[in-house]
Amino acid sequence: MQLTSTLLLPLLAVPAFAVPTFSWPPWPFNNHGGCLSLSTAETIVGYYAAVIAHNSTSLGNATQTAYAITVPNYTEYSDSASEQVGAPLNVPITTSQAVFAAESQSNPPADFTTLGVYTVECNKILWRWVQYGDGGNASAIPVKGFHLFELNYQNLLELTYFEFNGLAAAIDTHEFGCHS
């Protein structure tokens, strides 16, 4: 019994808090406790909106801006967009920075009205928007949607999920419904 107590005593002396811990690196571009500020989120959304509207920013033309705000392996998912073009659901529609820059410029310019920009957790932005008209068609049904952006610790876009009212978009582009 003495031998058992002698062998177990050192094990009991190990403190319970000796488990290693991990913490995220501090967010370097703000002083809001390590989290993304609303003003930074609004700036990032403004840059993204400029890219898909084919507008220049303080970072350069739309293509230069696309490269400046994303990481090389930037990825986008959207079942709404996939459905519109007949692509498989639940797979990325954009798989790199280069694809994002090229596709955003090969598509028609998209002009959005922002309904809200919100920070979520420390590294996510939710952008709610509405798009009025289809290529100047004032009678088009407004299309509402959102983008959820995930950023790295340098505030660069890594991953985006976006969805929108696909039925309204399909009617506006004459893919669905009755038009004379």
C-alpha positions in Angstrom: 0.0 0.0 0.0 2.9 2.3 0.8 4.3 1.6 -2.6 1.1 2.4 -4.4 0.8 5.7 -2.6 4.4 6.6 -3.5 3.8 5.9 -7.1 0.5 7.8 -7.4 1.6 10.9 -5.4 3.6 12.4 -8.3 0.6 12.0 -10.6 -1.7 13.8 -8.3 0.7 16.8 -8.2 0.2 17.5 -11.9 -1.9 20.7 -12.1 -5.2 20.4 -14.0 -4.5 23.6 -16.0 -1.4 22.2 -17.7 -3.3 21.6 -21.0 -1.9 23.8 -23.7 -4.2 26.5 -25.0 -4.5 28.2 -28.4 -5.7 31.7 -29.2 -6.2 33.4 -32.5 -3.7 36.0 -33.5 -4.8 39.6 -32.8 -6.6 41.4 -35.6 -3.9 43.8 -36.7 -5.9 46.6 -38.4 -8.1 47.9 -35.6 -8.1 48.4 -31.9 -11.6 47.0 -31.1 -10.5 44.1 -28.9 -9.1 42.1 -31.9 -12.4 42.1 -33.9 -13.4 43.7 -37.2 -14.9 47.1 -36.8 -18.1 48.2 -38.6 -16.2 50.9 -40.5 -13.7 48.4 -41.8 -16.5 46.1 -42.8 -18.3 48.9 -44.7 -15.0 49.7 -46.5 -14.5 46.0 -47.5 -18.1 45.8 -48.7 -17.6 49.0 -50.7 -14.6 47.6 -52.4 -16.4 44.3 -53.2 -19.4 46.2 -54.6 -17.1 48.3 -56.8 -15.5 45.1 -58.2 -18.8 43.6 -59.3 -20.0 47.0 -60.6 -16.8 47.4 -62.7 -15.8 50.6 -60.8 -12.4 51.8 -59.8 -11.4 52.4 -56.2 -8.5 53.9 -54.3 -6.9 50.4 -54.8 -7.0 50.7 -58.6 -9.3 49.5 -61.3 -11.9 46.8 -60.6 -9.5 43.9 -61.4 -6.7 45.4 -59.3 -9.2 45.8 -56.4 -10.4 42.2 -56.8 -6.8 41.0 -56.3 -6.2 43.5 -53.4 -9.2 42.4 -51.3 -9.0 38.6 -51.7 -6.6 35.8 -50.9 -5.1 33.6 -53.7 -7.4 30.7 -52.9 -10.6 32.8 -52.5 -13.8 30.8 -52.8 -17.4 31.6 -53.3 -20.5 29.5 -52.8 -24.0 30.3 -54.1 -26.8 27.8 -54.7 -28.9 30.7 -56.1 -26.2 31.5 -58.8 -25.6 27.8 -59.5 -29.3 27.2 -60.0 -29.5 30.1 -62.5 -26.8 28.6 -64.7 -27.7 25.0 -64.2 -24.6 24.2 -62.3 -24.4 21.6 -59.5 -25.5 22.8 -56.0 -23.2 22.9 -53.0 -20.0 23.3 -55.0 -17.9 26.5 -55.2 -18.8 28.9 -58.0 -15.5 30.7 -57.6 -12.3 28.9 -56.7 -9.5 31.4 -56.8 -8.6 35.1 -56.7 -7.9 35.0 -60.5 -11.3 33.4 -61.3 -13.1 36.0 -59.1 -11.3 38.9 -60.9 -12.0 37.5 -64.4 -15.6 36.5 -63.7 -16.6 39.7 -62.1 -15.4 41.6 -65.1 -16.9 39.2 -67.7 -20.4 39.5 -66.2 -22.5 42.6 -66.7 -21.9 45.3 -64.1 -24.1 44.8 -61.0 -25.4 47.8 -59.1 -26.6 47.2 -55.6 -28.3 49.3 -52.9 -27.1 48.3 -49.5 -29.7 47.5 -47.0 -27.3 46.8 -44.2 -23.7 45.9 -43.2 -23.1 43.9 -40.0 -20.1 42.4 -38.4 -20.5 38.8 -37.2 -18.2 37.2 -34.7 -14.7 38.7 -35.2 -14.0 38.0 -38.8 -17.3 37.9 -40.7 -19.3 40.5 -42.5 -23.0 40.2 -43.5 -24.1 42.4 -46.4 -27.8 42.7 -47.2 -28.6 44.3 -50.5 -31.3 44.8 -53.1 -30.8 45.2 -56.9 -33.4 47.2 -58.8 -34.0 46.6 -62.5 -32.3 44.4 -65.0 -30.1 46.3 -67.4 -32.2 49.4 -67.1 -35.6 47.6 -67.0 -37.5 49.8 -64.5 -40.4 47.3 -64.3 -38.1 44.5 -63.1 -38.8 42.9 -59.8 -36.3 44.0 -57.1 -33.9 41.1 -56.2 -32.9 41.0 -52.6 -30.0 39.0 -51.2 -27.1 38.8 -48.9 -23.4 38.0 -48.9 -21.6 36.5 -45.9 -17.9 37.2 -46.1 -15.3 35.4 -44.0 -12.0 37.2 -43.7 -8.5 36.2 -42.6 -6.6 38.1 -39.9 -5.3 40.6 -42.5 -8.9 41.5 -43.4 -8.7 39.8 -46.8 -11.7 37.9 -48.2 -11.2 34.1 -47.9 -14.7 32.7 -48.3 -18.0 34.1 -49.4 -21.5 32.6 -49.3 -24.2 34.5 -51.1 -27.8 33.9 -51.9 -30.6 35.9 -53.5 -34.3 35.7 -54.6 -33.7 33.5 -57.6 -37.3 33.5 -58.7 -37.3 37.3 -59.0 -34.0 37.2 -60.9 -35.4 34.5 -63.3 -38.5 36.6 -64.0 -36.4 39.7 -64.6 -34.2 37.9 -67.1 -37.2 36.3 -68.8 -36.1 32.8 -67.8 -39.4 32.2 -66.0 -42.9 33.5 -66.1 -45.1 35.3 -68.6 -43.7 38.3 -70.5 -45.3 39.9 -73.6 
